[in-house]
Amino acid sequence: MRMVDIIAKKRDGLELSSEEIQFLVSGYTDGSIPDYQMSAWAMAVLLRGMTPRETGDLTLAMAGSGEQLDLSSLKGIKVDKHSTGGVGDKTTLVVAPLVAAAGIPVAKMSGRGLGHSGGTIDKLESFAGFQVERTREQFLQQVREIGVSVIGQSGNLTPADKKLYALRDVTATVEAVPLIASSIMSKKIAAGADAILLDVKVGKGAFMKTLEQAETLASAMVQIGTQVGRRTVAVISDMNQPLGFAVGNALEVKEAIDTLAGRGPKDLTELALAIGAHMLVLGELVADVEEGRKRLEEIMDSGKAVEKLAQMIEAQGGNKEDVYNPDRLPKASLTAEVKASQDGYISAIDAETVGHASVVLGAGRLTKEMPIDLAVGIVLAKKRGDQVRKGDVLATVHANDEILLKQAVEELKGAYTYDSESLIDQPLIYKIIT
Ligand code: URA
């Protein structure tokens, strides 16, 4: 088999065989296929697409390119959750302990943030002493004992995807839907998921800017899941404004704890309950999402969800007192308010701008190596649809540097759009794809 023939076949719009796909993934992983040939192939895929069968084969070949986690020693259906990334998206911090408290085993690997999207692992490090690197045995043992563990992504998982994603980034081929879908799904499969819940974000602060793009990606991923025997459900949710009020690591952790206690922002609570309820259905704990939702609401009200988070923090080296008293979490030294420049209704809060302002403060990173400041960020006081008067506080900025504080305040002012009339609210969840 020759890579040049595989490239030519895809260039001409023909379907590749399973053997050809396995050959190119193995060859790229072991270095026998060079970057320039893989780049040509990725561009041919971007222009010609892939059939569902090809996409399924690519996913399995990438999932098998490195270490695969065996979760079979854990009882029950292991349901994983993935978000395509957004601003203020702390849903995993809520959903993981919440569904674990309901009886779904959660053995989850999460990522760090890059660009204007935050990462769950960074947020969890707001708990002093919290260990994100665990041995396989520690990880599994913790899930057996308390039902939940969230750790950083293993370096040996899906090496083919790691190389291909970096290559796509510099060859203008990130956008190819079969490549995005197989990239995400291969990581979930290698991480041992039996069933997968996808939160596909859509809007200005998301990777997918239009509903049509989000639906195409969500459908491709659900189709892969079905094809490879992992039940998959995708929730398409709004990212035209930040999720919840808090953006920034420790600030988001505090909001997640409030949400677990049933005192969280409406949108975050709603999304966490919807995602959690679908996970309970996928895990065959309940018959339908209504029953799932009811069960999760009861768990929030009983205090068991907060308790489950506290157990997880303690088991991974943190202090559970930080969960019961979040004022102990890292705190910034300076604050400033952003005020409304006119009377009216807020018609938009540009999530990308808010995300960027939080990066300016140091809450996120622009390169993988950049250190982050866990204490800084933004807490919104108003959301889209709210009525304001000139001078009302729209947000509070938390910083550890005067200059960055001023810069972030200036940037945030540009995130707001006003309208003279109240508008029809945009939905939080656009669609569920099964
Ligand atoms: N996220 C991924 O993990 N892979 C992609 O290709 C795009 C987004």
Boltz pocket constraint, residues with backbone or C-beta under 6 A from the ligand:
constraints:
  - pocket:
      binder: B
      contacts: [[A, 84], [A, 165], [A, 174], [A, 179], [A, 180], [A, 181], [A, 183], [A, 184]]
      max_distance: 6.0
